[in-house]
Amino acid sequence: MFKTLDPRKTGYISGIAAKPVLEASGLSIPVLGEIWNIADPKNVGKLDQLGFCTAMRLIGHAQAGVDVDPSLAQKVGPLAKFTAIRPMGPMGTGGTGPMSANNTGSRNISGSPLSHAQPAQLMVPVLPAPQAKTFAAMFDKAAPNGILPGGQASGIFMKAKLPVPILEKIWSLVDQNQAGQLTRPQFIVAMHLIQSFLNKSMTIVPTVVLFHQVVPPI
C-alpha cells in the first residue's frame, strides 16, 4: 500500500496522499489526528514507511475500540480494515492532514454553485490589514519555524466546519507546489478564503489567487 501511495519512490507519503486511506478507516477526525501526530512525531507533514506502518497499526487498535496511545505502536494488534477508498479530489494533489466529510458533519455540496459556476471570473475580496495581521499571528504561533505542516494546518482549517470539498479546493489553490505544508502567505490567503466563505462574501472557490493583490503588506 505504501508503494502505491508513493509512485515516485520518494520514500515518503504526504498527509494528503494518505488522506483517502485514513478516511476509509471510518475513524473520527480527532482519533485520526492523534494517530497522525504519533506517526509523524516531528510534524513534517509526511510519513516514511515506518511512520505509515505505525499509522496502520494504530488504526487497527482504534478500530478495535482501544484508546490511541504511542505505546500501541509497539504492540501487535488487529489488522486495520478499510471501506472502499474514494478517489482523491483537489486535496489529493495538494497536502494536509486527514479530513473526512462523513466525520465532520459537513453538508453535501453536490449540485451547488461550486459545481456549475465559472470560477475564473470570480474576484477575491481584498484582505483588510487588521485581519491579515490576525492570521499572521495565528501562523507565527502555530509555526515558529516558518513552515506549517499539513496535518497541523488541517486541524486549524477544520475548525471552520466548512464542507470538506471546499477546504480541499482552498488547500489545492494555496499549495500550488504540492509541498504538503504552508508558508505564512499561503496560510494567510487560505484563512482569508475560509473567512470569506463563512461571512458569505464568497460562495465559489476561485481557480487563481494573486497573493500580492489580495494580501496587504504586514
DOTI-580670 format. One record per residue (C-alpha): residue number from 1; residue in one letter; x, y, z. Coordinates in Angstrom, 3 decimals. Layout:
BEGIN
NUM; a; X; Y; Z
...
This chain:
BEGIN
1; m; 0.000; 0.000; 0.000
2; f; 2.864; 2.367; 0.837
3; k; 4.420; 1.839; -2.592
4; t; 1.082; 2.534; -4.251
5; l; 0.802; 5.866; -2.437
6; d; 4.410; 6.723; -3.291
7; p; 4.540; 6.171; -7.070
8; r; 7.593; 8.423; -7.429
9; k; 9.500; 6.314; -4.901
10; t; 10.440; 9.300; -2.744
11; g; 10.288; 7.252; 0.420
12; y; 7.559; 9.479; 1.838
13; i; 3.777; 9.900; 1.673
14; s; 2.233; 13.325; 2.251
15; g; -0.758; 13.721; 4.514
16; i; -2.999; 14.231; 1.531
17; a; -1.695; 11.212; -0.328
18; a; -2.615; 9.192; 2.759
19; k; -5.928; 11.013; 3.266
20; p; -8.254; 8.662; 1.319
21; v; -6.829; 5.647; 3.142
22; l; -7.213; 7.266; 6.536
23; e; -10.757; 8.347; 5.722
24; a; -11.650; 4.830; 4.658
25; s; -10.868; 3.588; 8.173
26; g; -14.141; 5.080; 9.403
27; l; -12.443; 6.618; 12.441
28; s; -13.304; 10.094; 13.672
29; i; -11.236; 13.168; 12.834
30; p; -9.927; 13.581; 16.429
31; v; -8.757; 9.960; 16.503
32; l; -7.137; 10.236; 13.083
33; g; -5.438; 13.410; 14.263
34; e; -3.972; 11.593; 17.269
35; i; -2.798; 8.758; 15.036
36; w; -1.164; 11.167; 12.607
37; n; 0.621; 13.010; 15.421
38; i; 2.072; 9.752; 16.732
39; a; 3.091; 8.533; 13.278
40; d; 4.539; 11.950; 12.367
41; p; 6.169; 12.993; 15.682
42; k; 8.333; 15.698; 14.069
43; n; 5.335; 17.357; 12.379
44; v; 6.916; 17.246; 8.936
45; g; 3.556; 16.686; 7.225
46; k; 4.537; 13.372; 5.653
47; l; 5.232; 9.762; 6.619
48; d; 8.103; 7.449; 5.813
49; q; 7.404; 3.731; 5.585
50; l; 7.870; 3.218; 9.329
51; g; 5.511; 6.084; 10.117
52; f; 2.931; 4.723; 7.690
53; c; 3.134; 1.260; 9.264
54; t; 2.739; 2.891; 12.671
55; a; -0.413; 4.648; 11.478
56; m; -1.832; 1.401; 10.083
57; r; -1.174; -0.410; 13.357
58; l; -2.766; 2.355; 15.408
59; i; -5.807; 2.365; 13.139
60; g; -6.226; -1.354; 13.777
61; h; -6.101; -0.812; 17.523
62; a; -8.504; 2.141; 17.356
63; q; -10.989; 0.159; 15.267
64; a; -10.922; -2.477; 17.984
65; g; -12.022; 0.144; 20.492
66; v; -8.647; 0.739; 22.140
67; d; -7.756; 4.316; 23.065
68; v; -4.909; 5.562; 20.893
69; d; -1.613; 5.777; 22.725
70; p; 2.018; 5.987; 21.482
71; s; 2.839; 2.714; 23.225
72; l; 0.412; 0.885; 20.929
73; a; 2.791; 1.458; 18.032
74; q; 4.976; -1.261; 19.535
75; k; 2.146; -3.719; 20.155
76; v; 0.816; -6.143; 17.583
77; g; -2.908; -5.710; 17.151
78; p; -5.731; -6.446; 14.741
79; l; -5.198; -5.551; 11.109
80; a; -6.652; -2.239; 10.011
81; k; -9.834; -2.520; 7.967
82; f; -10.952; -0.113; 5.283
83; t; -14.077; 0.558; 3.293
84; a; -13.856; 1.493; -0.388
85; i; -11.231; 4.204; -0.743
86; r; -12.715; 7.170; -2.564
87; p; -10.596; 8.825; -5.260
88; m; -8.625; 11.872; -4.197
89; g; -10.128; 15.224; -5.081
90; p; -8.253; 18.512; -5.310
91; m; -6.535; 17.955; -1.970
92; g; -5.200; 14.690; -3.303
93; t; -2.648; 16.700; -5.223
94; g; -2.045; 19.236; -2.517
95; g; -1.291; 18.358; 1.054
96; t; -2.745; 18.389; 4.539
97; g; -3.659; 16.037; 7.322
98; p; -6.608; 13.650; 7.325
99; m; -10.025; 15.179; 6.699
100; s; -13.361; 13.438; 6.231
101; a; -16.716; 14.864; 5.211
102; n; -18.509; 11.935; 6.842
103; n; -16.843; 12.532; 10.187
104; t; -17.202; 16.311; 10.302
105; g; -20.915; 16.508; 9.632
106; s; -20.236; 18.717; 6.617
107; r; -23.129; 19.052; 4.248
108; n; -23.020; 17.594; 0.770
109; i; -22.472; 20.352; -1.786
110; s; -23.378; 18.282; -4.830
111; g; -25.373; 20.436; -7.205
112; s; -24.244; 23.676; -5.541
113; p; -22.956; 26.713; -7.484
114; l; -19.495; 25.318; -6.868
115; s; -20.195; 22.655; -9.474
116; h; -21.547; 24.892; -12.212
117; a; -20.260; 28.468; -11.940
118; q; -17.290; 29.884; -13.790
119; p; -14.720; 30.389; -11.011
120; a; -12.209; 32.037; -13.320
121; q; -14.418; 35.134; -13.321
122; l; -14.543; 35.344; -9.550
123; m; -12.886; 38.258; -7.754
124; v; -11.357; 37.553; -4.357
125; p; -12.076; 40.299; -1.785
126; v; -9.043; 42.270; -0.634
127; l; -7.970; 41.215; 2.841
128; p; -8.130; 44.085; 5.393
129; a; -4.777; 44.737; 7.054
130; p; -6.025; 44.105; 10.630
131; q; -7.404; 40.705; 9.602
132; a; -4.170; 39.882; 7.790
133; k; -2.232; 40.621; 10.983
134; t; -4.569; 38.348; 12.946
135; f; -3.984; 35.456; 10.544
136; a; -0.246; 36.162; 10.543
137; a; -0.199; 35.988; 14.342
138; m; -2.048; 32.654; 14.203
139; f; 0.568; 31.311; 11.817
140; d; 3.516; 32.580; 13.869
141; k; 2.100; 30.919; 16.982
142; a; 1.472; 27.602; 15.233
143; a; 4.640; 27.575; 13.132
144; p; 7.509; 29.377; 14.890
145; n; 9.953; 27.870; 12.373
146; g; 8.121; 29.491; 9.452
147; i; 6.563; 26.350; 7.964
148; l; 3.199; 24.889; 8.960
149; p; 2.886; 21.091; 8.425
150; g; -0.174; 19.888; 6.573
151; g; -1.629; 17.935; 9.462
152; q; -1.419; 20.940; 11.763
153; a; -2.947; 23.265; 9.181
154; s; -5.756; 20.775; 8.619
155; g; -6.705; 20.925; 12.282
156; i; -6.967; 24.709; 12.108
157; f; -8.973; 24.732; 8.896
158; m; -11.398; 22.053; 10.068
159; k; -12.498; 24.285; 12.947
160; a; -14.314; 26.431; 10.376
161; k; -16.701; 23.499; 9.757
162; l; -16.914; 24.245; 6.050
163; p; -17.690; 21.365; 3.680
164; v; -14.551; 19.304; 3.145
165; p; -14.662; 19.687; -0.671
166; i; -14.371; 23.465; -0.238
167; l; -11.434; 23.094; 2.153
168; e; -9.819; 20.707; -0.313
169; k; -10.125; 23.250; -3.119
170; i; -8.748; 26.036; -0.952
171; w; -5.766; 23.888; 0.002
172; s; -5.081; 22.989; -3.606
173; l; -5.265; 26.668; -4.515
174; v; -2.712; 27.882; -1.967
175; d; -0.380; 24.850; -2.007
176; q; 0.315; 25.078; -5.707
177; n; 3.689; 23.330; -5.393
178; q; 2.086; 20.347; -3.648
179; a; 4.539; 20.670; -0.775
180; g; 2.145; 19.339; 1.857
181; q; 2.909; 22.321; 4.078
182; l; 2.217; 26.053; 4.118
183; t; 4.256; 29.217; 4.293
184; r; 2.998; 32.318; 6.073
185; p; 1.491; 33.994; 2.964
186; q; -0.167; 30.731; 1.897
187; f; -1.740; 30.293; 5.324
188; i; -2.978; 33.890; 5.376
189; v; -4.624; 33.513; 1.972
190; a; -6.191; 30.176; 2.954
191; m; -7.628; 31.677; 6.138
192; h; -8.906; 34.671; 4.171
193; l; -10.719; 32.383; 1.733
194; i; -12.179; 30.351; 4.585
195; q; -13.349; 33.522; 6.337
196; s; -14.837; 34.795; 3.083
197; f; -16.929; 31.631; 2.830
198; l; -18.022; 31.928; 6.431
199; n; -19.196; 35.538; 6.030
200; k; -20.787; 34.736; 2.621
201; s; -18.657; 37.252; 0.711
202; m; -17.611; 34.284; -1.430
203; t; -19.583; 31.209; -2.429
204; i; -17.284; 29.827; -5.118
205; v; -13.632; 28.836; -4.842
206; p; -11.596; 30.697; -7.479
207; t; -9.136; 28.946; -9.741
208; v; -6.387; 31.512; -9.227
209; v; -5.411; 33.869; -6.419
210; l; -2.809; 36.589; -6.947
211; f; -1.376; 36.814; -3.441
212; h; 0.047; 40.338; -3.869
213; q; -3.351; 41.644; -4.930
214; v; -5.199; 40.091; -2.001
215; v; -2.828; 40.313; 0.969
216; p; -1.729; 43.794; 2.128
217; p; 1.804; 44.416; 3.404
218; i; 2.095; 43.314; 7.029
